[in-house]
Amino acid sequence: MLGRLLEIVVLLLAVRAVWRMLSSIVTISRGARRTTASRGGGEPQAHKLVRDPVCGTFVSLDSAIYQDGNYFCSEKCRDDYKRQAS
C-alpha cells in the first residue's frame, strides 16, 4: 500500500516537472521571457554602490553615511574609522 502511494507521488512529481518544462519551451518560443523587468512593469534601475573602508560592505549611495571623502555602512564603522585614524 505504502509502496503504491509512493509510486503515485513520484509519478505526479515527474508529470509536473515535464509540464513546467514544456510550458517554459512554449513561452520562450513565443518570445516572452520571464525577467524581473517584465514583472515590475519597467526596466530595473541600477544603483551606485560604494565600499565601506572598515568592514568592506558594499552600500547603496543613497543609504551610505558620507564623511571626509569616505562612505560608511553604519555609524559604528564611521566611528571605528575615526578611532583607527587617530
Contacts in CASP RR format, 6 or more apart in sequence:
PFRMAT RR
TARGET T0000
AUTHOR 0000-0000-0000
METHOD contacts of the structure
MODEL  1
MLGRLLEIVVLLLAVRAVWRMLSSIVTISRGARRTTASRGGGEPQAHKLV
RDPVCGTFVSLDSAIYQDGNYFCSEKCRDDYKRQAS
27 33 0 8 1.000
27 34 0 8 1.000
32 38 0 8 1.000
36 44 0 8 1.000
37 43 0 8 1.000
37 44 0 8 1.000
47 60 0 8 1.000
47 61 0 8 1.000
47 62 0 8 1.000
48 60 0 8 1.000
48 61 0 8 1.000
49 58 0 8 1.000
49 59 0 8 1.000
49 60 0 8 1.000
49 61 0 8 1.000
50 58 0 8 1.000
50 59 0 8 1.000
50 60 0 8 1.000
50 61 0 8 1.000
50 64 0 8 1.000
50 71 0 8 1.000
51 57 0 8 1.000
51 58 0 8 1.000
51 59 0 8 1.000
51 71 0 8 1.000
52 58 0 8 1.000
52 59 0 8 1.000
52 64 0 8 1.000
52 71 0 8 1.000
52 72 0 8 1.000
52 73 0 8 1.000
52 77 0 8 1.000
53 70 0 8 1.000
53 72 0 8 1.000
53 81 0 8 1.000
54 72 0 8 1.000
54 77 0 8 1.000
54 78 0 8 1.000
54 80 0 8 1.000
54 81 0 8 1.000
54 84 0 8 1.000
55 73 0 8 1.000
55 77 0 8 1.000
56 73 0 8 1.000
57 73 0 8 1.000
57 77 0 8 1.000
59 71 0 8 1.000
59 72 0 8 1.000
59 73 0 8 1.000
61 71 0 8 1.000
64 71 0 8 1.000
64 72 0 8 1.000
64 73 0 8 1.000
65 71 0 8 1.000
65 72 0 8 1.000
65 73 0 8 1.000
65 74 0 8 1.000
65 75 0 8 1.000
65 78 0 8 1.000
66 72 0 8 1.000
67 78 0 8 1.000
70 81 0 8 1.000
72 78 0 8 1.000
72 81 0 8 1.000
END
